Protein backbone atom coordinates (compact mmCIF):
# COMPACT_ATOMS: atom_id res chain seq x y z
CA UNK A 1 0.00 0.00 0.00
CA UNK A 2 0.98 3.59 -0.52
CA UNK A 3 -0.08 6.88 0.99
CA UNK A 4 0.01 10.15 -0.90
CA UNK A 5 -0.22 13.35 1.13
CA UNK A 6 -1.26 16.42 -0.83
CA UNK A 7 -0.77 19.92 0.55
CA UNK A 8 -3.12 22.09 -1.49
CA UNK A 9 -3.50 25.84 -1.97
CA UNK A 10 -7.15 25.72 -0.90
CA UNK A 11 -9.45 23.56 1.20
CA UNK A 12 -11.72 23.10 -1.80
CA UNK A 13 -8.84 21.56 -3.78
CA UNK A 14 -8.22 19.11 -0.94
CA UNK A 15 -11.93 18.26 -0.81
CA UNK A 16 -12.07 17.75 -4.56
CA UNK A 17 -9.25 15.20 -4.35
CA UNK A 18 -11.36 13.19 -1.90
CA UNK A 19 -14.43 13.51 -4.12
CA UNK A 20 -12.47 12.38 -7.17
CA UNK A 21 -11.06 9.32 -5.38
CA UNK A 22 -14.54 8.40 -4.13
CA UNK A 23 -15.83 8.78 -7.71
CA UNK A 24 -13.14 6.36 -8.88
CA UNK A 25 -10.67 8.52 -10.81
CA UNK A 26 -7.95 10.97 -9.75
CA UNK A 27 -5.91 12.92 -12.33
CA UNK A 28 -6.95 10.41 -14.98
CA UNK A 29 -5.90 7.39 -12.88
CA UNK A 30 -8.48 4.67 -12.21
CA UNK A 31 -8.65 4.40 -8.41
CA UNK A 32 -10.45 1.05 -8.36
CA UNK A 33 -12.53 0.05 -5.36
CA UNK A 34 -9.88 -0.25 -2.65
CA UNK A 35 -8.54 3.32 -2.66
CA UNK A 36 -9.52 5.64 0.18
CA UNK A 37 -9.18 9.36 0.77
CA UNK A 38 -9.73 11.95 3.47
CA UNK A 39 -8.99 15.63 3.92
CA UNK A 40 -8.48 18.18 6.64
CA UNK A 41 -8.04 21.86 5.93
CA UNK A 42 -5.63 22.12 2.96
CA UNK A 43 -4.38 18.53 3.27
CA UNK A 44 -5.71 15.50 1.43
CA UNK A 45 -4.57 11.92 2.02
CA UNK A 46 -5.01 9.11 -0.48
CA UNK A 47 -4.38 5.45 0.31
CA UNK A 48 -3.94 3.25 -2.77
CA UNK A 49 -1.76 0.59 -4.36
CA UNK A 50 1.84 1.37 -5.29
CA UNK A 51 0.95 1.11 -8.97
CA UNK A 52 -1.80 3.71 -8.64
CA UNK A 53 0.41 5.98 -6.53
CA UNK A 54 3.16 5.86 -9.15
CA UNK A 55 0.63 6.63 -11.88
CA UNK A 56 -0.67 9.64 -9.95
CA UNK A 57 2.85 10.91 -9.44
CA UNK A 58 3.62 10.38 -13.14
CA UNK A 59 0.57 12.44 -14.05
CA UNK A 60 2.43 15.29 -12.33
CA UNK A 61 -0.48 17.34 -10.97
CA UNK A 62 0.00 21.11 -11.05
CA UNK A 63 2.62 21.94 -8.43
CA UNK A 64 1.26 25.48 -8.27
CA UNK A 65 -1.91 23.99 -6.80
CA UNK A 66 -0.43 21.32 -4.55
CA UNK A 67 2.66 19.63 -3.20
CA UNK A 68 2.85 15.83 -3.10
CA UNK A 69 4.52 13.56 -0.58
CA UNK A 70 4.46 9.89 -1.60
CA UNK A 71 5.07 7.15 0.98
CA UNK A 72 5.40 3.47 0.14
CA UNK A 73 4.73 0.84 2.78
CA UNK A 74 6.10 -2.67 2.52
CA UNK A 75 4.04 -4.13 5.34
CA UNK A 76 1.24 -6.40 4.17
CA UNK A 77 -0.20 -6.82 7.64
CA UNK A 78 -0.29 -5.20 11.07
CA UNK A 79 2.28 -7.72 12.33
CA UNK A 80 4.71 -6.74 9.56
CA UNK A 81 4.28 -3.00 10.09
CA UNK A 82 6.90 -0.79 11.69
CA UNK A 83 6.24 0.53 15.19
CA UNK A 84 5.31 4.02 13.95
CA UNK A 85 2.89 2.53 11.39
CA UNK A 86 1.24 0.46 14.12
CA UNK A 87 0.95 3.52 16.35
CA UNK A 88 -0.73 5.63 13.66
CA UNK A 89 -3.06 2.78 12.72
CA UNK A 90 -4.11 2.33 16.34
CA UNK A 91 -4.43 6.10 16.82
CA UNK A 92 -6.99 6.07 14.01
CA UNK A 93 -9.03 3.56 16.03
CA UNK A 94 -9.27 5.83 19.10
CA UNK A 95 -12.84 6.88 19.91
C-alpha angles and dihedrals in degrees: 000000000000135000123210118196115199122196105199134194092236139025089237090059090052091049092049090055089057092047092050093050091048089050089054105251133077121182089341093309118125105236096196120204102295100060119105134191141187136173141204123185107316095344127094125185124201124190114198144132120296090248092055092044091053090048091051091049091048090053085064101211115217107289089203087067100039148001120227130214113186120198124186120203122201096191114107094186142021090259091056094047124107118252093257091050090051091049094052092045091052092044088059088057094056113116 
